[in-house]
Amino acid sequence: MNYEISLMTTMAISVLFALSLNLITGFCGQISLGHAAFLGIGAYLAAMLAKAGVPFLLTLPLAMLLAGAVGTVVGLTSLRVRADFLAITTMGVGFLFVGIIRQREWLGGELGIAGITGSNMSKLGYMLFTVLCAILVMALCIYLRRSWMGRVFNGIAEDEDTMRVLGINVPRYKLAAFAIGTALAGLTGALYAYHFQYIGPDSFGFVESITVLSMVVVGGIGSVAGVTVAAALLSALPAWFQFIGDYKLLVYGSLLFLMIRFVPDGMAGLVRRHLGKRRAEERGK
């Protein structure tokens, strides 16, 4: 039973992380290859606050604030770059974060930080709390998608220059997407730290950034439901098929390549096309 509870918690954390990236990449079209750095910021802050005896429920908003603030700074420095150059910039941020962590003994260095406790919840209670957070973030994403801000995000992703001509303050909305997405990644990092009770630099490197990007692409870039399902399934795969754990980067990288090459709109696109065909067939009858 403990194994199933732990797996459900891990799946909920993966859903949260994937949705945070989907808000940046899927909603607003900004490619981020260093998103794991913001997961790490939230995790390391939560770990240090937990060691200092700060209450669990206070560490979560603080982790969101710090990750969102750093994300805003990164967003400000990235406003003048697009597409491939933005991807390279965010990748550099990810490598910089890991490099700083490895060189700072007060952050645990290569050994990381162990013994992270303080949630005062049972495993079942923590799982339910994490699932609730994932549901709330899903609801937030759906609301944003249907709101005026979500329509502006979509317009920027489709044609940024046209949105500028229409008088939209594109940098402000791009910053907003980056700030919200990185803040949610910080929240996810805090939950990650309390769940696994250990964090290290290898947990927030380029591999994790590619993993979460694979979840977004497989689910369908911009689709809340698709990304949620894909994140849950892909995070459970190494538990269901243990051999995948040894080839995680190979498996996720291959999925990323195949989906981009053959099914660029992901699982959500496949479902939409299938439903469209069925409706067309029904109308034909």
C-alpha positions in Angstrom: 0.0 0.0 0.0 2.8 2.4 0.8 4.3 1.8 -2.6 1.1 2.7 -4.4 0.7 5.9 -2.2 4.3 6.9 -3.0 3.8 6.3 -6.7 0.6 8.3 -6.7 2.4 11.2 -5.0 5.2 11.0 -7.6 2.7 11.1 -10.4 0.9 14.1 -8.9 4.3 15.9 -8.6 5.1 15.1 -12.3 1.7 16.5 -13.3 2.4 19.7 -11.5 5.8 20.1 -13.0 4.6 19.3 -16.6 1.7 21.8 -16.2 4.1 24.5 -15.1 6.2 24.1 -18.2 3.1 23.8 -20.4 2.0 27.2 -19.2 5.2 28.7 -20.6 5.8 26.5 -23.7 2.3 25.4 -24.5 0.3 28.5 -23.8 2.8 31.2 -24.7 5.2 29.4 -27.1 8.4 30.0 -25.1 10.7 27.1 -25.3 12.5 26.4 -22.0 15.2 23.7 -21.7 16.2 24.6 -18.2 12.9 24.3 -16.4 14.3 21.9 -13.9 16.4 24.7 -12.4 13.2 26.3 -11.1 12.1 23.0 -9.6 15.5 22.9 -7.9 15.1 26.4 -6.5 11.9 25.5 -4.8 13.3 22.2 -3.6 16.5 23.7 -2.1 14.6 26.6 -0.4 12.1 24.2 1.1 14.9 21.9 2.3 16.8 24.7 4.0 13.6 26.1 5.5 12.7 22.7 6.8 16.1 22.3 8.4 15.5 25.7 10.1 12.1 24.5 11.4 9.9 26.7 9.2 6.4 25.3 9.0 5.6 23.2 5.9 2.6 25.3 4.7 4.8 28.5 4.9 7.6 27.0 2.8 5.3 26.4 -0.2 4.4 30.0 -0.9 8.0 31.1 -0.2 9.3 28.5 -2.7 6.8 29.9 -5.3 7.9 33.5 -4.6 11.6 32.8 -5.0 11.2 30.6 -8.1 8.8 33.1 -9.6 11.2 36.0 -8.9 14.2 34.2 -10.4 12.0 33.2 -13.4 11.0 36.8 -13.9 14.6 37.9 -13.9 15.4 35.1 -16.4 12.4 36.2 -18.5 13.6 39.8 -18.5 17.0 38.8 -19.9 15.3 36.6 -22.5 12.8 39.1 -23.9 15.0 39.9 -26.9 15.6 36.3 -28.0 13.2 33.8 -29.6 12.9 30.2 -30.6 16.3 28.5 -30.7 18.1 31.3 -28.9 15.6 31.3 -26.1 16.0 27.5 -25.7 19.8 27.9 -25.5 19.4 30.7 -23.0 17.2 28.7 -20.7 19.5 25.7 -21.1 22.3 27.8 -19.9 20.3 28.8 -16.8 19.8 25.1 -16.0 23.5 24.3 -16.3 24.4 27.5 -14.2 22.0 26.4 -11.4 23.5 22.9 -11.2 27.0 24.3 -11.3 26.3 26.7 -8.4 24.7 23.9 -6.3 27.7 21.6 -6.8 30.2 24.3 -5.7 28.3 25.5 -2.5 28.9 23.3 0.5 26.1 25.1 2.5 23.7 23.8 -0.2 25.0 20.3 0.2 27.4 20.3 -2.7 27.7 17.1 -4.5 26.2 15.1 -1.6 22.9 17.1 -1.6 20.6 17.5 1.4 19.1 14.6 3.2 16.6 14.2 6.1 14.1 16.7 4.8 11.1 16.4 7.1 8.5 18.7 8.6 5.2 18.2 6.7 3.7 16.4 9.8 1.4 14.4 7.5 1.0 10.7 7.0 2.0 9.3 3.6 -1.7 9.0 2.6 -2.4 12.6 3.8 0.6 13.9 1.9 -0.5 12.1 -1.2 -4.0 13.6 -1.0 -2.5 17.0 -0.4 -0.3 16.7 -3.5 -3.1 15.5 -5.6 -5.3 18.4 -4.4 -2.5 20.8 -5.5 -2.4 19.2 -8.9 -6.1 19.5 -9.3 -6.1 23.2 -8.3 -3.2 23.9 -10.7 -5.2 22.1 -13.5 -8.2 24.2 -12.7 -6.0 27.4 -12.8 -4.6 26.4 -16.2 -8.0 25.7 -17.6 -9.2 29.1 -16.3 -6.2 30.9 -17.8 -6.6 29.1 -21.1 -10.2 30.3 -21.4 -9.5 33.8 -20.1 -8.4 37.0 -21.9 -4.9 36.4 -20.8 -4.9 32.9 -22.2 -6.2 34.1 -25.6 -3.3 36.6 -25.6 -0.8 33.9 -24.7 -2.2 31.8 -27.6 -1.9 34.8 -30.0 1.7 35.3 -29.0 2.5 31.7 -29.5 0.9 31.7 -33.0 2.2 35.1 -34.3 4.1 37.4 -31.9 4.5 40.1 -34.6 0.8 40.4 -35.3 0.0 40.7 -31.6 2.5 43.7 -31.5 0.7 45.3 -34.4 -2.6 44.9 -32.6 -1.2 46.9 -29.7 -0.6 44.0 -27.3 2.2 44.5 -24.8 3.9 41.2 -25.7 6.9 41.5 -23.3 4.5 41.9 -20.4 2.5 38.8 -21.2 5.6 36.8 -21.9 7.0 37.8 -18.5 3.6 36.9 -16.9 3.7 33.4 -18.4 7.3 32.9 -17.3 6.6 34.2 -13.8 3.5 32.0 -13.3 5.1 28.9 -14.8 8.3 29.2 -12.8 6.4 29.9 -9.6 4.4 26.7 -10.1 7.7 24.9 -10.7 8.9 26.2 -7.4 5.8 24.9 -5.6 6.5 21.5 -7.3 10.1 21.6 -6.1 9.0 22.1 -2.5 6.6 19.2 -2.7 9.3 17.1 -4.3 11.7 17.8 -1.5 9.3 16.9 1.3 8.2 13.7 -0.6 11.6 12.2 -1.4 13.3 13.8 1.7 16.5 14.0 -0.2 17.7 16.4 -3.0 20.9 16.6 -4.9 22.2 18.5 -8.0 21.6 15.5 -10.3 17.9 15.7 -9.6 17.6 19.1 -11.4 19.8 18.8 -14.4 19.3 18.7 -18.1 17.8 15.2 -18.0 14.9 16.4 -15.9 14.3 19.3 -18.2 14.1 17.0 -21.2 11.9 14.6 -19.3 9.3 17.2 -18.5 9.5 18.6 -22.0 8.8 15.1 -23.3 5.7 14.9 -21.1 4.4 18.2 -22.6 5.1 17.2 -26.2 3.6 13.6 -25.8 0.5 15.0 -24.1 0.0 17.8 -26.7 1.6 21.2 -26.4 -1.0 23.5 -24.8 -3.4 20.8 -23.8 -4.1 20.7 -20.1 -5.8 17.3 -20.2 -3.3 15.8 -22.6 -0.3 17.0 -20.6 -1.8 15.8 -17.3 -2.4 12.2 -18.7 1.0 12.1 -20.3 2.8 13.3 -17.2 1.1 10.7 -15.0 1.8 7.8 -17.4 5.4 8.7 -18.2 6.3 9.2 -14.5 4.8 5.8 -13.7 6.5 3.9 -16.6 9.9 3.4 -14.7 7.9 1.9 -11.8 5.8 -0.4 -14.0 8.7 -1.4 -16.3 11.9 -1.2 -14.1 14.3 -1.6 -17.0 13.2 1.8 -18.3 14.9 3.4 -15.3 18.3 2.5 -16.7 17.5 4.0 -20.1 15.2 6.9 -19.0 16.9 9.6 -21.2 17.0 7.3 -24.2 13.3 6.4 -23.9 12.1 9.9 -23.2 14.3 11.4 -25.9 13.1 8.9 -28.4 9.5 9.6 -27.5 10.2 13.3 -27.9 11.7 12.8 -31.4 8.9 10.5 -32.6 6.1 12.7 -31.4 7.6 15.9 -32.9 8.2 14.0 -36.2 5.0 12.1 -36.6 2.4 13.4 -34.1 3.4 17.1 -33.3 0.1 17.8 -31.6 0.5 14.8 -29.2 -2.1 12.6 -27.6 -4.6 15.4 -27.4 -4.3 15.9 -31.2 -4.9 12.2 -31.8 -8.0 12.2 -29.6 -9.4 15.3 -31.4 -8.8 13.8 -34.8 -10.5 10.6 -33.8 -13.5 12.4 -32.3 -13.7 14.5 -35.5 -13.8 11.5 -37.7 -16.5 9.8 -35.6 -18.6 13.0 -35.7 -18.1 13.2 -39.5 -19.1 9.6 -39.9 -22.2 10.1 -37.8 -23.2 13.2 -39.8 -22.7 11.2 -43.0 -25.2 8.6 -41.9 
